[in-house]
Amino acid sequence: MLMFRGFLIIFLAGLVGYTIAVIANHGWDLLSVFFGDMAAMGWPGQFNLDFLGFLALSALWVTWRHGFSPTGFALAPLAFFGGMGFLAPYLLIESIRHKGNVEAMLLGAKRAEQSRV
């Protein structure tokens, strides 16, 4: 668990630094570049479409993990638009909250408890 948490912290720090540099050099205009690459039908667009699927899956998983509750629906847009900027701290917090219990981290406390019965 220590290595997993270390990865999350290191990746998040690198992502924040990289994002700051990109914004400083190119501004905040992410969406037109993102969807423009997809419209061009090249490899950058294919990668973006693939990544979009991961973002949607992340949002769906967070919502499901919270039992499709208001909390889950509130976190879903953060997961979708935040990507690893959301998911890394979310998983780090959940890993601490559940004391390294991966089953509870991934399934949520209620489902993890039910799976033991």
C-alpha positions in Angstrom: 0.0 0.0 0.0 2.9 2.3 0.7 4.2 2.0 -2.9 0.6 2.6 -4.2 0.3 5.7 -2.1 3.7 6.9 -3.1 2.9 6.4 -6.8 -0.3 8.5 -6.3 1.6 11.3 -4.6 4.5 11.4 -7.1 2.2 11.2 -10.1 -0.1 13.9 -8.8 2.9 16.2 -8.1 4.2 15.6 -11.6 0.8 16.2 -13.1 0.3 19.4 -11.3 3.7 20.7 -12.3 3.2 19.7 -16.0 -0.3 21.2 -16.0 1.1 24.5 -14.7 3.7 24.6 -17.4 1.1 23.8 -20.1 -1.2 26.5 -18.9 1.6 29.0 -18.7 2.7 28.2 -22.3 -0.7 27.5 -24.0 -3.4 29.0 -21.8 -6.6 27.3 -20.5 -8.0 26.4 -24.0 -8.0 22.6 -23.4 -11.4 21.6 -24.9 -10.9 23.1 -28.4 -7.6 21.3 -28.6 -9.0 18.0 -27.2 -12.0 17.9 -29.5 -10.1 19.4 -32.4 -7.7 16.6 -32.3 -10.6 14.1 -32.3 -12.2 15.9 -35.3 -8.9 15.7 -37.2 -9.2 11.8 -37.1 -5.5 11.3 -36.3 -3.6 9.5 -33.6 -3.9 12.3 -31.1 -7.7 12.2 -31.5 -7.7 8.4 -31.2 -5.8 8.8 -27.9 -8.2 11.5 -26.7 -11.2 9.3 -27.5 -9.7 6.4 -25.6 -8.9 8.7 -22.7 -12.5 10.1 -22.8 -13.6 6.5 -22.3 -11.4 6.2 -19.2 -12.8 9.4 -17.8 -16.4 8.2 -18.3 -15.5 4.9 -16.7 -13.9 6.7 -13.7 -17.0 8.8 -13.2 -19.3 5.8 -13.5 -17.2 3.8 -11.0 -17.1 6.6 -8.5 -20.9 7.0 -8.8 -21.4 3.2 -8.4 -18.9 3.0 -5.5 -21.1 5.5 -3.6 -24.2 3.5 -4.4 -25.6 6.0 -6.9 -26.2 8.3 -4.0 -26.2 12.1 -4.1 -22.5 12.1 -3.0 -21.7 9.7 -5.9 -23.5 11.9 -8.4 -21.8 15.0 -7.0 -18.3 13.4 -7.3 -18.9 12.0 -10.9 -18.3 15.3 -12.7 -15.2 15.8 -10.6 -14.0 12.4 -11.7 -14.9 13.0 -15.3 -13.4 16.5 -15.7 -10.6 16.1 -13.1 -9.1 12.8 -14.4 -6.0 11.8 -12.3 -6.1 15.2 -10.7 -9.2 14.0 -8.9 -8.6 10.2 -8.9 -5.2 10.3 -7.3 -6.2 12.3 -4.2 -9.6 10.4 -4.0 -7.8 7.0 -3.9 -5.2 8.3 -1.5 -7.8 9.6 0.9 -9.9 6.3 0.5 -6.8 4.2 1.1 -6.1 6.0 4.3 -9.8 6.1 5.4 -10.1 2.3 4.9 -6.6 1.6 6.4 -5.3 0.0 3.3 -8.2 -2.4 2.8 -8.2 -2.6 -1.0 -11.6 -4.3 -1.1 -13.3 -1.5 0.8 -11.3 1.1 -1.2 -12.5 -0.3 -4.6 -16.0 -1.5 -3.7 -17.0 0.9 -0.9 -17.4 -0.1 2.7 -20.9 -1.6 2.4 -20.2 -3.8 -0.6 -16.9 -5.0 0.9 -18.7 -6.0 4.1 -21.4 -7.8 2.1 -18.8 -9.7 0.1 -17.4 -11.2 3.4 -20.7 -12.8 4.3 
